[in-house]
Amino acid sequence: MLKGVLEILQPYEAGKTIEEISERYNINNIVKLGSNENPYSPPKSVVEEIAKASNFVNRYPDPSYTKLKKKLSEYTGLSVENISLGSGAGEILDSVCKIALNPLDKVVIPVPTYTMYAFLSMLRDASLQFVETLDFEVRAGEVIDSAKDAKLIFLCSPNNPTGRVIERKELIKIIEGTDALVAVDEAYYEFCGETIADKVKEYENLIVVRSMSKFFGLAGLRVGYALSNKKIIEALEKARLPFNISSIAESAAIAALEEMSWFEKIKEEILEERKFVMHEINKLGLNALPSEANFLLVRLPSIDMQKFIEGLYREGVIVRNVTGVQGLKGNYLRITMGKKEENRKLISALRKLMTL
Ligand SMILES: Cc1ncc(COP(=O)(O)O)c(C=O)c1O
């Protein structure tokens, strides 16, 4: 009755919530550094717009989301016809699979990367080809060689969980060297400022995926968008469900895009903190790898990871154990940059566990 692939797919494991850890260990004052969120609540103007919009939830949203698309058009420098919206970047990634994949089509995924690409492709009964990266560097030649007869290539820049940016010239080589659709996930774009979105009109096969969950701190409201040529955007618009974004989310996203200097200031603090946290982690004898995003990938020695993570939970610190993610060999944690005091709590918890 159900699709066979559901028998082998493991459910996506999201980061632990504060409530879960609080209840399990009977503790308070928990810091959540496991889901690459923005640690700050939105600015007042965004909260006010959310409250205002809640008065009108008896009405459906504007079916074409013209206001938000216009705002994103100003933000990205692209036209409204090059933009499609989704309920988070997650929905856009699913829609990309929906418009591109038939059963048994080949999808190429350099690893390690965001595990949802494989998950969503499998749900479309695609066949997966992972490309192992040396030193986490995505090289065009290897991707193009693996992509013969492929329908779709997923790339992530900056990459989750490595924090690495894919060099622009490598991206262009891949896009030009394949007939497959190339989806470049730029969920963390604002933390590094490097993008390939300026090229979407030039290529037939490029789609850029963005999120408002990270830099713009709207993870709970679910807003993402795709940037691509007119033909691909029309396909996405055709395939999406009507009213896929709530009117509250649309209003909040518009308000957030009017607060650029506020979010830029937070970004600067996060980048400063990333420097500090990386330095402190390395001082503890662990290995935090250079990152262009709001998180750090940390290599740990061969210890009992389950015990280590439990130890951090007990100290009231939630991080993500990414050990075992395809393409990662060895023990690794992914740690989101929090507020100053949260990061200091993380460091003292790590110090305590390292000296046990
Ligand atoms: C690389 C990447 N893409 C997409 C997403 C999903 O983002 P959204 O909250 O916009 O669905 C995430 C979330 O962690 C991510 O890390």
The ligand as an ORCA input file, in Angstrom:
! r2SCAN-3c Opt
* xyz 0 1
  C      21.833     23.541      4.353
  C      20.431     23.706      4.802
  N      19.470     23.849      3.897
  C      18.187     23.993      4.251
  C      17.821     23.991      5.577
  C      16.372     24.117      5.922
  O      16.075     25.431      6.216
  P      14.584     25.937      6.455
  O      14.428     26.159      7.908
  O      14.509     27.227      5.663
  O      13.657     24.903      5.905
  C      18.794     23.854      6.570
  C      18.405     23.827      7.992
  O      19.140     23.553      8.877
  C      20.136     23.700      6.169
  O      21.100     23.531      7.064
*
